[in-house]
């Protein structure tokens, strides 16, 4: 509930274009009330709470897979984004090939391909049996590679948004190309990239639900296990909907406040 009140205070809800905040608040409040207080008429059990207790332990895996994948994707995106605008034709074309290839494949197909083909083949090169590689690790690698391509375009746009005069100023101070990129361009580009990076992180959090197809024990997979064993589909998927909604709303509020803090510091 504090998340919802934070959302209301974050936006000026009395403006007609922000009335959606009230509607969203009412919908989520009703869903949470149902989870906490609705009792099954035939058994007298609080099935929504039972579903929540079963699913909740998977929250750690959801956050772990998202955070690790995102930081790996940031590194991949930085390398590919810099390569994308490099004057070196080989690195530029290599980065472009990676970006266009990944963006042309659906995420679910890429998950299967990396988890069951690429990781297995690479493991065999190091004399490691494919089944010795944890499925969570395969899933993290797949998600990072997929989002690395999109984050690369964010880095490219952010770097290109920095004025040419900043680069010339760095050269006049005697800095080389790497120093200019590290100390002048990237710090300024980061502020421009923050909204897009925040959106990608939130999207990755939601797409982490796809890792359940690889039997990764996140909240979606826990929900599938609970619903298949109890046949309580209504309770299971309402609980999952509320969980993901609260997570993404919290992240959106945090992103908004961080952006405002950076704007006020200028």
VEXTORVEX-908875 format. One record per atom (N, C-alpha, C, O): residue in one letter; x, y, z. Coordinates in steps of 0.001 Angstrom, whole numbers, padded with zeros to 6 digits, always signed. Example, Ala and Ser with C-alpha at 12.3 -4.5 7.8 and 13.67 -1.06 7.14 Angstrom:
a+013190-005690+007800/a+012300-004500+007800/a+013200-003300+007800/a+014236-003319+008465/s+012850-002250+007080/s+013670-001060+007140/s+012900+000030+007870/s+013409+001138+008039/
END
This chain:
x+000798-001220+000000/x+000000+000000+000000/x+000835+001277+000000/x+000469+002227-000691/x+001954+001343+000752/x+002779+002559+000687/x+003221+002884-000729/x+003392+004052-001077/x+003407+001853-001549/x+003802+002076-002947/x+002723+002862-003669/x+003023+003784-004427/x+001477+002503-003437/x+000369+003157-004129/x+000223+004604-003679/x-000031+005489-004496/x+000383+004849-002372/x+000293+006223-001878/x+001462+007064-002404/x+001311+008258-002665/x+002628+006426-002556/x+003779+007131-003135/x+003481+007531-004564/x+003853+008614-005015/x+002798+006630-005275/x+002445+006933-006654/x+001507+008118-006737/x+001655+008983-007600/x+000540+008152-005836/x-000430+009250-005842/x+000268+010576-005543/x-000015+011586-006186/x+001175+010575-004574/x+001886+011802-004223/x+002901+012196-005284/x+003257+013368-005405/x+003370+011206-006059/x+004388+011473-007079/x+003805+012267-008242/x+004484+013105-008835/x+002544+011998-008563/x+001902+012662-009691/x+000860+013667-009188/x+000281+013496-008116/x+000642+014690-009964/x-000409+015646-009647/x-001719+015086-010182/x-002118+015366-011312/x-002378+014292-009350/x-003491+013483-009840/x-004731+014303-010173/x-005637+013807-010842/x-004782+015549-009717/x-005976+016336-009983/x-005971+016935-011390/x-006958+017528-011825/x-004849+016774-012094/x-004855+017115-013510/x-005559+015994-014264/x-005349+014816-013974/x-006387+016359-015224/x-007221+015345-015869/x-006404+014291-016604/x-006861+013160-016771/x-005182+014654-017051/x-004353+013668-017752/x-003735+012652-016792/x-003145+011666-017234/x-003866+012885-015476/x-003299+011959-014489/x-004366+011210-013692/x-004058+010583-012678/x-005613+011273-014146/x-006685+010565-013456/x-006448+009058-013486/x-006979+008332-012645/x-005647+008578-014455/x-005351+007148-014551/x-004706+006621-013270/x-004839+005443-012938/x-003999+007514-012546/x-003353+007094-011297/x-004409+006649-010287/x-004215+005662-009577/x-005524+007373-010223/x-006602+007009-009305/x-007209+005673-009704/x-007440+004810-008856/x-007469+005503-010999/x-008037+004236-011475/x-007112+003067-011133/x-007560+002020-010667/x-005813+003264-011374/x-004842+002214-011080/x-004800+001918-009588/x-004726+000758-009182/x-004848+002958-008777/x-004858+002805-007319/x-006056+001969-006873/x-005912+001072-006042/x-007224+002255-007413/x-008432+001534-007025/x-008365+000068-007446/x-008768-000820-006695/x-007853-000178-008652/x-007763-001556-009144/x-006810-002383-008285/x-007143-003494-007871/x-005626-001837-008019/x-004633-002576-007230/x-005110-002758-005798/x-004886-003810-005201/x-005769-001742-005238/x-006301-001848-003875/x-007314-002977-003785/x-007306-003754-002830/x-008190-003066-004784/x-009197-004141-004798/x-008524-005509-004892/x-008931-006447-004207/x-007505-005627-005728/x-006815-006899-005894/x-006106-007315-004606/x-006149-008484-004220/x-005456-006358-003942/x-004769-006668-002687/x-005780-007047-001604/x-005537-007967-000823/x-006910-006344-001554/x-007966-006663-000587/x-008480-008082-000806/x-008724-008816+000152/x-008641-008461-002059/x-009103-009814-002386/x-008107-010865-001899/x-008502-011882-001328/x-006829-010621-002122/x-005793-011571-001702/x-005766-011728-000186/x-005603-012835+000328/x-005925-010621+000521/x-005784-010649+001982/x-007020-011177+002701/x-006897-011798+003757/x-008202-010943+002153/x-009410-011189+002950/x-010429-012157+002341/x-011340-012604+003038/x-010289-012487+001053/x-011290-013372+000467/x-011088-014810+000938/x-009973-015330+000893/x-012174-015456+001394/x-012130-016824+001904/x-012942-017729+000987/x-014026-017363+000533/x-012401-018916+000721/x-013110-019883-000115/x-014375-020355+000621/x-014308-020783+001773/x-015521-020272-000057/x-016799-020579+000596/x-016946-022059+000928/x-017610-022402+001905/x-016351-022927+000148/x-016532-024367+000355/x-015610-024925+001439/x-015997-025826+002183/x-014401-024392+001527/x-013423-024940+002477/x-013123-024007+003635/x-012600-024438+004663/x-013446-022747+003477/x-013128-021782+004525/x-011675-021355+004543/x-011254-020637+005450/x-010899-021784+003554/x-009475-021462+003491/x-009229-020172+002710/x-009975-019827+001794/x-008169-019474+003095/x-007749-018297+002353/x-006784-018740+001253/x-005566-018706+001423/x-007352-019152+000132/x-006537-019718-000942/x-005591-018697-001555/x-004515-019061-002028/x-005969-017441-001554/x-005090-016408-002106/x-003820-016278-001266/x-002723-016121-001802/x-003982-016345+000050/x-002814-016267+000921/x-001943-017515+000791/x-000716-017433+000861/x-002584-018670+000601/x-001821-019900+000406/x-000994-019812-000875/x+000165-020224-000903/x-001592-019280-001920/x-000868-019111-003180/x+000302-018137-003006/x+001393-018357-003531/x+000053-017069-002268/x+001107-016072-002029/x+002283-016680-001278/x+003437-016443-001633/x+001995-017466-000238/x+003061-018088+000543/x+003897-019046-000300/x+005108-019156-000112/x+003242-019734-001227/x+003969-020691-002072/x+004832-019976-003105/x+005949-020405-003394/x+004306-018878-003662/x+004989-018183-004758/x+006107-017271-004252/x+007137-017121-004908/x+005899-016666-003088/x+006799-015621-002587/x+008280-016009-002540/x+009114-015160-002853/x+008662-017243-002168/x+010089-017591-002134/x+010802-017444-003477/x+012024-017302-003520/x+010044-017476-004568/x+010649-017320-005887/x+011048-015896-006203/x+011691-015636-007220/x+010662-014954-005318/x+010960-013545-005565/x+012467-013291-005598/x+012940-012457-006371/x+013214-014002-004766/x+014671-013832-004741/x+015313-014181-006067/x+016207-013473-006531/x+014863-015277-006689/x+015398-015679-007985/x+015019-014672-009067/x+015812-014387-009965/x+013797-014132-008974/x+013366-013120-009944/x+014271-011904-009900/x+014718-011423-010942/x+014546-011400-008697/x+015425-010228-008555/x+016865-010564-008928/x+017533-009775-009598/x+017342-011719-008503/x+018722-012115-008798/x+018959-012215-010295/x+019926-011659-010814/x+018082-012922-010987/x+018251-013100-012431/x+018173-011773-013171/x+018905-011554-014137/x+017280-010879-012717/x+017136-009582-013377/x+018358-008698-013147/x+018891-008110-014087/x+018794-008608-011907/x+019925-007735-011579/x+021206-008201-012259/x+021908-007395-012870/x+021518-009490-012160/x+022750-009998-012771/x+022688-009856-014288/x+023663-009437-014913/x+021550-010200-014882/x+021395-010067-016331/x+021555-008621-016776/x+022165-008348-017810/x+021001-007688-015989/x+021056-006283-016379/x+022483-005744-016350/x+022890-005019-017258/x+023243-006092-015316/x+024621-005601-015238/x+025491-006205-016345/x+026366-005525-016882/x+025262-007460-016684/x+025982-008062-017808/x+025567-007389-019111/x+026402-007115-019974/x+024264-007125-019246/x+023754-006462-020452/x+024310-005046-020584/x+024565-004578-021693/x+024499-004361-019449/x+025107-003024-019481/x+026514-003087-020063/x+026890-002255-020888/x+027285-004076-019629/x+028652-004230-020136/x+028638-004553-021626/x+029386-003961-022404/x+027787-005491-022018/x+027679-005852-023438/x+027220-004643-024246/x+027755-004356-025316/x+026212-003935-023713/x+025668-002778-024422/x+026688-001670-024587/x+026730-001013-025627/x+027524-001452-023557/x+028559-000419-023639/x+029562-000757-024742/x+029905+000097-025560/x+030031-002010-024760/x+031000-002430-025776/x+030400-002329-027173/x+031022-001790-028088/x+029176-002857-027329/x+028534-002842-028634/x+028146-001431-029063/x+028228-001090-030243/x+027717-000602-028089/x+027329+000766-028414/x+028506+001604-028867/x+028398+002369-029825/x+029649+001460-028169/x+030859+002174-028582/x+031352+001641-029925/x+031793+002401-030787/x+031268+000313-030085/x+031669-000279-031367/x+030790+000184-032516/x+031242+000320-033653/x+029522+000422-032193/x+028555+000847-033234/x+028950+002176-033863/x+028717+002391-035053/x+029555+003085-033062/x+029932+004399-033589/x+031437+004501-033829/x+031961+005577-034117/x+032127+003355-033704/x+033577+003354-033902/x+033929+003646-035364/x+033193+003285-036282/x+035066+004305-035553/x+035548+004562-036908/x+036211+003331-037513/x+036491+003285-038711/x+036459+002330-036660/x+037014+001068-037133/x+035900+000270-037812/x+034932-000121-037159/x+036030+000029-039097/x+034962-000617-039873/x+034642-002015-039356/x+033483-002431-039353/x+035677-002745-038917/x+035450-004116-038441/x+034585-004121-037191/x+033586-004837-037140/x+034952-003327-036168/x+034193-003294-034922/x+032802-002695-035124/x+031835-003117-034489/x+032716-001715-036008/x+031422-001105-036285/x+030460-002110-036910/x+029302-002209-036503/x+030943-002851-037897/x+030091-003842-038568/x+029806-005042-037682/x+028727-005629-037759/x+030770-005414-036836/x+030556-006520-035904/x+029456-006170-034905/x+028585-006991-034616/x+029503-004953-034386/x+028480-004502-033445/x+027114-004417-034119/x+026101-004820-033547/x+027100-003897-035320/x+025829-003781-036055/x+025226-005156-036333/x+024011-005339-036246/x+026081-006114-036665/x+025609-007475-036930/x+024973-008084-035688/x+023898-008681-035755/x+025653-007924-034546/x+025118-008446-033280/x+023769-007812-032954/x+022816-008509-032607/x+023695-006499-033066/x+022465-005785-032707/x+021306-006201-033601/x+020218-006503-033111/x+021534-006217-034903/x+020451-006546-035833/x+020038-008012-035718/x+018860-008341-035857/x+021008-008891-035465/x+020688-010315-035318/x+019798-010539-034095/x+018768-011207-034185/x+020197-009981-032959/x+019437-010182-031728/x+018053-009550-031827/x+017070-010144-031384/x+017970-008376-032392/x+016684-007686-032493/x+015742-008368-033484/x+014545-008081-033503/x+016274-009260-034298/x+015445-009974-035272/x+014926-011308-034780/x+014224-012009-035509/x+015266-011675-033532/x+014857-012977-032988/x+013965-012759-031764/x+014334-011983-030882/x+012805-013417-031680/x+011953-013289-030484/x+012694-013759-029242/x+013496-014691-029305/x+012426-013116-028120/x+013162-013410-026888/x+012994-014861-026453/x+013947-015466-025963/x+011803-015432-026623/x+011571-016807-026185/x+012400-017789-027008/x+012916-018770-026473/x+012529-017524-028318/x+013342-018384-029178/x+014812-018255-028809/x+015547-019242-028791/x+015233-017030-028516/x+016633-016800-028147/x+016966-017506-026827/x+018064-018038-026663/x+016023-017507-025898/x+016237-018205-024629/x+016533-019680-024861/x+017489-020228-024312/x+015709-020309-025672/x+015901-021731-025953/x+017206-021982-026708/x+017936-022925-026405/x+017491-021127-027695/x+018690-021315-028513/x+019961-021200-027687/x+020868-022024-027805/x+020020-020174-026854/x+021222-019980-026029/x+021324-021045-024947/x+022405-021574-024689/x+020191-021361-024311/x+020213-022312-023201/x+020544-023733-023648/x+021271-024449-022959/x+020015-024140-024795/x+020149-025539-025201/x+021107-025775-026367/x+021411-026920-026701/x+021579-024702-026982/x+022500-024858-028111/x+023831-024166-027832/x+024873-024817-027748/x+023788-022845-027689/x+025019-022062-027559/x+025793-022423-026298/x+026989-022707-026363/x+025115-022414-025145/x+025804-022704-023881/x+026365-024118-023872/x+027473-024348-023387/x+025612-025052-024401/x+026071-026446-024447/x+027311-026580-025324/x+028271-027253-024948/x+027290-025939-026495/x+028440-026020-027410/x+029680-025364-026806/x+030785-025895-026914/x+029491-024208-026172/x+030628-023519-025552/x+031172-024340-024385/x+032386-024430-024201/x+030286-024933-023605/x+030727-025751-022473/x+031562-026937-022946/x+032553-027296-022311/x+031167-027535-024042/x+031909-028685-024566/x+033305-028299-025024/x+034215-029127-024984/x+033492-027060-025458/x+034826-026593-025837/x+035779-026609-024647/x+036990-026753-024815/x+035229-026460-023451/x+036038-026474-022229/x+035913-027805-021486/x+036201-027902-020293/x+035476-028827-022228/x+035329-030177-021668/x+034382-030217-020475/x+034606-030948-019509/x+033326-029422-020558/x+032287-029400-019524/x+031004-029954-020138/x+030587-029523-021213/x+030395-030888-019467/x+029137-031438-019962/x+028035-030389-019855/x+027952-029655-018870/x+027195-030329-020877/x+026152-029315-020916/x+025229-029350-019720/x+024789-028305-019242/x+024926-030566-019220/x+023997-030661-018091/x+024616-030225-016768/x+023930-030176-015747/x+025909-029907-016781/x+026565-029400-015577/x+026414-027886-015427/x+026709-027325-014372/x+025955-027237-016487/x+025745-025788-016433/x+024348-025517-015871/x+023362-025935-016478/x+024235-024835-014738/x+022919-024581-014130/x+021994-023840-015087/x+022422-022968-015844/x+020724-024206-015037/x+019755-023576-015927/x+019601-022088-015618/x+019330-021292-016517/x+019774-021709-014348/x+019692-020286-013998/x+020786-019502-014703/x+020543-018403-015200/x+021991-020062-014748/x+023095-019391-015423/x+022816-019258-016923/x+023091-018215-017516/x+022283-020290-017521/x+021931-020234-018949/x+020890-019143-019204/x+020980-018393-020177/x+019908-019071-018315/x+018843-018082-018474/x+019385-016667-018340/x+019004-015781-019105/x+020271-016448-017374/x+020864-015127-017172/x+021669-014707-018396/x+021576-013564-018842/x+022455-015626-018935/x+023253-015335-020130/x+022347-014957-021299/x+022611-013991-022014/x+021282-015726-021482/x+020365-015467-022597/x+019692-014107-022473/x+019604-013358-023446/x+019215-013793-021265/x+018535-012515-021056/x+019504-011349-021237/x+019135-010312-021788/x+020737-011518-020774/x+021744-010455-020903/x+022104-010217-022361/x+022229-009070-022788/x+022272-011283-023124/x+022622-011138-024541/x+021483-010460-025296/x+021722-009620-026164/x+020248-010823-024965/x+019103-010232-025651/x+019018-008735-025369/x+018914-007933-026297/x+019062-008357-024094/x+018910-006947-023758/x+020169-006134-024045/x+020102-004911-024169/x+021322-006810-024151/x+022547-006099-024495/x+022433-005378-025823/x+022988-004294-025996/x+021708-005981-026770/x+021540-005363-028089/x+020717-004081-028004/x+021022-003104-028687/x+019688-004077-027181/x+018841-002889-027041/x+019556-001799-026241/x+019442-000613-026548/x+020292-002219-025212/x+021035-001245-024421/x+022172-000636-025240/x+022555+000510-025009/x+022713-001395-026193/x+023756-000856-027072/x+023252+000355-027839/x+023979+001333-028014/x+022007+000291-028295/x+021427+001425-029010/x+021191+002609-028076/x+021266+003764-028495/x+020906+002314-026808/x+020757+003387-025816/x+022093+004095-025612/x+022147+005324-025570/x+023174+003320-025486/x+024506+003906-025334/x+024891+004702-026574/x+025450+005793-026466/x+024596+004167-027732/x+024939+004883-028969/x+024236+006235-029018/x+024864+007256-029300/x+022930+006240-028743/x+022178+007498-028776/x+022661+008458-027692/x+022751+009663-027925/x+022971+007929-026513/x+023440+008778-025423/x+024781+009421-025724/x+024984+010602-025446/x+025695+008648-026290/x+027022+009172-026643/x+026911+010228-027736/x+027581+011260-027686/x+026068+009963-028713/x+025908+010906-029822/x+025196+012181-029389/x+025265+013193-030086/x+024506+012144-028236/x+023799+013341-027763/x+024746+014360-027129/x+024378+015519-026942/x+025966+013928-026800/x+026948+014843-026219/x+027534+015706-027334/x+027955+015183-028366/x+027563+017004-027136/x+028006+017935-028176/x+029449+017718-028611/x+030299+017282-027835/x+029689+018029-029851/x+031044+017889-030408/x+032049+018787-029690/x+033237+018471-029615/x+031569+019887-029172/x+032460+020806-028476/x+033080+020196-027231/x+034187+020568-026841/x+032368+019251-026597/x+032911+018584-025417/x+034133+017738-025793/x+035113+017679-025050/x+034057+017098-026939/x+035181+016274-027410/x+036377+017165-027747/x+037516+016856-027396/x+036097+018277-028436/x+037184+019206-028793/x+037821+019804-027542/x+039030+020031-027490/x+036980+020056-026534/x+037510+020585-025278/x+038431+019581-024602/x+039460+019955-024040/x+038061+018305-024658/x+038905+017263-024087/x+040232+017146-024801/x+041272+016944-024173/x+040196+017272-026114/x+041433+017204-026900/x+042344+018378-026577/x+043565+018231-026527/x+041750+019539-026359/x+042554+020721-026043/x+043243+020597-024685/x+044244+021264-024423/x+042695+019733-023821/x+043312+019489-022524/x+044372+018396-022581/x+045006+018074-021575/x+044554+017837-023761/x+045570+016810-023943/x+045106+015405-023625/x+045931+014506-023458/x+043787+015197-023536/x+043266+013865-023253/x+043210+013037-024522/x+042940+013558-025605/x+043469+011734-024381/x+043346+010856-025544/x+041892+010413-025694/x+041035+010783-024892/x+041623+009612-026735/x+040255+009232-027057/x+039587+008461-025913/x+038423+008704-025595/x+040323+007532-025297/x+039758+006740-024202/x+039450+007611-022994/x+038417+007433-022349/x+040331+008545-022682/x+040108+009429-021539/x+038922+010358-021774/x+038145+010627-020859/x+038788+010840-022995/x+037641+011698-023334/x+036339+010928-023161/x+035363+011450-022621/x+036336+009671-023628/x+035135+008835-023513/x+034807+008565-022047/x+033645+008628-021646/x+035833+008265-021250/x+035622+007883-019854/x+035263+009052-018955/x+034364+008939-018121/x+035953+010171-019112/x+035804+011272-018161/x+034865+012387-018628/x+034386+013172-017810/x+034603+012461-019922/x+033790+013571-020426/x+032479+013095-021034/x+031406+013556-020646/x+032566+012167-021992/x+031374+011785-022748/x+030419+010917-021929/x+029241+011248-021798/x+030923+009803-021373/x+030035+008865-020674/x+029317+009478-019471/x+028125+009226-019296/x+030005+010287-018621/x+029257+010893-017495/x+028107+011776-017946/x+027045+011780-017324/x+028312+012528-019027/x+027236+013391-019522/x+026161+012580-020232/x+024972+012885-020134/x+026588+011545-020950/x+025634+010704-021674/x+024735+009931-020722/x+023584+009638-021045/x+025265+009600-019543/x+024500+008788-018602/x+023190+009470-018216/x+022155+008809-018120/x+023223+010775-017996/x+021995+011491-017636/x+020958+011401-018751/x+019760+011284-018492/x+021428+011456-019979/x+020510+011358-021104/x+019980+009936-021282/x+018872+009731-021778/x+020798+008948-020865/x+020428+007554-021054/x+019562+007009-019933/x+018921+005972-020099/x+019532+007694-018790/x+018884+007149-017599/x+017430+006731-017816/x+017062+005626-017415/x+016580+007570-018436/x+015187+007129-018637/x+015090+005847-019458/x+014320+004948-019122/x+015867+005766-020530/x+015819+004576-021387/x+016359+003348-020667/x+015805+002257-020797/x+017450+003524-019898/x+018006+002403-019147/x+017027+001932-018073/x+016888+000734-017830/x+016352+002887-017436/x+015349+002525-016439/x+014207+001737-017053/x+013741+000758-016471/x+013757+002157-018216/x+012691+001430-018910/x+013134+000029-019300/x+012355-000919-019206/x+014399-000107-019744/x+014912-001424-020102/x+014992-002340-018887/x+014715-003536-018985/x+015371-001775-017739/x+015446-002595-016526/x+014060-003088-016121/x+013896-004248-015744/x+013071-002212-016200/x+011703-002601-015864/x+011191-003652-016848/x+010531-004613-016453/x+011498-003463-018121/x+011100-004453-019130/x+011776-005797-018883/x+011164-006852-019053/x+013047-005748-018478/x+013762-006989-018178/x+013145-007690-016982/x+013039-008916-016966/x+012736-006918-015975/x+012085-007516-014812/x+010832-008277-015237/x+010584-009385-014761/x+010046-007688-016128/x+008835-008361-016595/x+009168-009555-017480/x+008533-010604-017377/x+010166-009398-018350/x+010545-010494-019241/x+011236-011640-018513/x+011354-012739-019055/x+011697-011388-017279/x+012297-012481-016512/x+011276-013580-016238/x+011647-014708-015912/x+009994-013253-016368/x+008957-014277-016198/x+009086-015375-017259/x+008640-016502-017047/x+009695-015042-018397/x+009884-016036-019457/x+010894-017107-019064/x+010927-018182-019663/x+011721-016816-018054/x+012709-017802-017622/x+012044-019034-017031/x+012684-020074-016872/x+010764-018921-016707/x+010042-020069-016155/x+009962-021219-017158/x+009810-022375-016763/x+010064-020909-018456/x+010021-021982-019461/x+011283-022836-019404/x+011318-023942-019942/x+012322-022312-018745/x+013560-023071-018567/x+013617-023706-017176/x+014670-024168-016735/x+012472-023723-016493/x+012366-024301-015154/x+013212-023555-014125/x+013651-024137-013133/x+013437-022268-014367/x+014091-021422-013372/x+013067-021105-012293/x+011944-020711-012608/x+013428-021268-011048/x+012478-021254-009939/x+012084-019842-009504/x+012180-019510-008322/x+011643-019012-010446/x+011211-017653-010117/x+009741-017672-009727/x+009139-018741-009615/x+009157-016488-009518/x+007773-016461-009051/x+006795-016995-010096/x+005774-017582-009737/x+007088-016802-011373/x+006199-017328-012409/x+006213-018854-012419/x+005167-019494-012521/x+007403-019421-012312/x+007507-020886-012292/x+006852-021451-011030/x+006179-022480-011081/x+007055-020765-009890/x+006408-021202-008657/x+004891-021140-008800/x+004171-022001-008295/x+004415-020099-009501/x+002981-019980-009737/x+002455-021106-010607/x+001375-021640-010358/x+003223-021469-011632/x+002815-022582-012492/x+002758-023888-011716/x+001849-024695-011912/x+003738-024096-010828/x+003740-025308-010008/x+002523-025358-009094/x+001877-026396-008947/x+002222-024208-008479/x+001092-024169-007544/x-000234-024404-008262/x-001076-025171-007796/x-000410-023732-009403/x-001681-023867-010115/x-001875-025276-010672/x-002996-025784-010692/x-000802-025903-011119/x-000926-027245-011684/x-001184-028311-010619/x-001768-029355-010908/x-000747-028044-009389/x-000951-029025-008316/x-002251-028790-007550/x-002840-029733-007022/x-002699-027537-007488/x-003897-027221-006709/x-005105-026905-007584/x-006239-026896-007105/x-004855-026641-008894/x-005893-026230-009841/x-006554-024912-009435/x-007697-024632-009795/x-005802-024112-008675/x-006283-022792-008263/x-005701-021735-009208/x-004831-020955-008820/x-006182-021722-010424/x-005627-020817-011436/x-005991-019365-011159/x-005168-018469-011349/x-007218-019128-010712/x-007655-017759-010443/x-006791-017121-009364/x-006298-016006-009531/x-006611-017835-008256/x-005820-017298-007153/x-004360-017097-007554/x-003749-016075-007245/x-003819-018092-008247/x-002402-018047-008625/x-002085-016846-009486/x-001152-016097-009195/x-002853-016656-010542/x-002492-015622-011510/x-002901-014220-011065/x-002350-013230-011548/x-003855-014131-010155/x-004135-012825-009560/x-002972-012414-008665/x-002542-011261-008692/x-002465-013352-007875/x-001319-013067-007009/x-000106-012665-007846/x+000581-011701-007508/x+000164-013384-008924/x+001296-013058-009786/x+001133-011671-010415/x+002093-010906-010507/x-000080-011361-010840/x-000347-010047-011439/x-000046-008927-010450/x+000598-007938-010798/x-000515-009089-009220/x-000280-008067-008195/x+001202-007935-007882/x+001707-006823-007729/x+001904-009061-007784/x+003339-009024-007480/x+004112-008255-008541/x+004883-007350-008222/x+003905-008612-009790/x+004625-007928-010862/x+004230-006460-010949/x+005070-005601-011215/x+002963-006177-010725/x+002501-004795-010798/x+003140-003945-009707/x+003573-002822-009967/x+003201-004471-008491/x+003816-003730-007390/x+005311-003530-007617/x+005860-002475-007298/x+005963-004546-008166/x+007404-004429-008452/x+007659-003344-009487/x+008515-002481-009292/x+006920-003389-010580/x+007161-002422-011661/x+006764-001005-011253/x+007418-000042-011655/x+005704-000866-010463/x+005323+000462-009982/x+006397+001027-009055/x+006725+002212-009121/x+006940+000171-008195/x+008008+000616-007289/x+009224+001077-008069/x+009813+002113-007761/x+009600+000305-009082/x+010758+000657-009902/x+010509+001946-010682/x+011418+002760-010846/x+009279+002132-011162/x+008947+003349-011907/x+009044+004582-011015/x+009545+005623-011439/x+008562+004460-009771/x+008634+005579-008832/x+010084+005896-008499/x+010480+007061-008470/x+010882+004849-008244/x+012299+005049-007946/x+013013+005713-009112/x+013824+006616-008909/x+012718+005273-010341/x+013331+005870-011527/x+012962+007339-011660/x+013812+008178-011957/x+011693+007643-011439/x+011228+009019-011555/x+011925+009922-010546/x+012339+011032-010882/x+012055+009449-009317/x+012706+010254-008278/x+014193+010444-008566/x+014749+011509-008298/x+014827+009426-009105/x+016236+009535-009447/x+016445+010548-010568/x+017399+011327-010540/x+015556+010534-011547/x+015641+011494-012644/x+015470+012923-012123/x+016204+013824-012529/x+014500+013131-011222/x+014273+014461-010660/x+015476+014919-009842/x+015846+016092-009871/x+016081+013987-009116/x+017259+014330-008313/x+018413+014767-009195/x+019123+015720-008873/x+018602+014067-010313/x+019674+014435-011238/x+019387+015781-011912/x+020294+016578-012150/x+018103+016016-012216/x+017732+017289-012841/x+017971+018449-011886/x+018455+019505-012294/x+017637+018254-010628/x+017803+019328-009622/x+019246+019586-009274/x+019591+020670-008802/x+020121+018572-009509/x+021544+018725-009187/x+022285+019515-010258/x+023425+019930-010047/x+021644+019724-011407/x+022313+020446-012504/x+022362+021947-012210/x+022886+022717-013016/
END
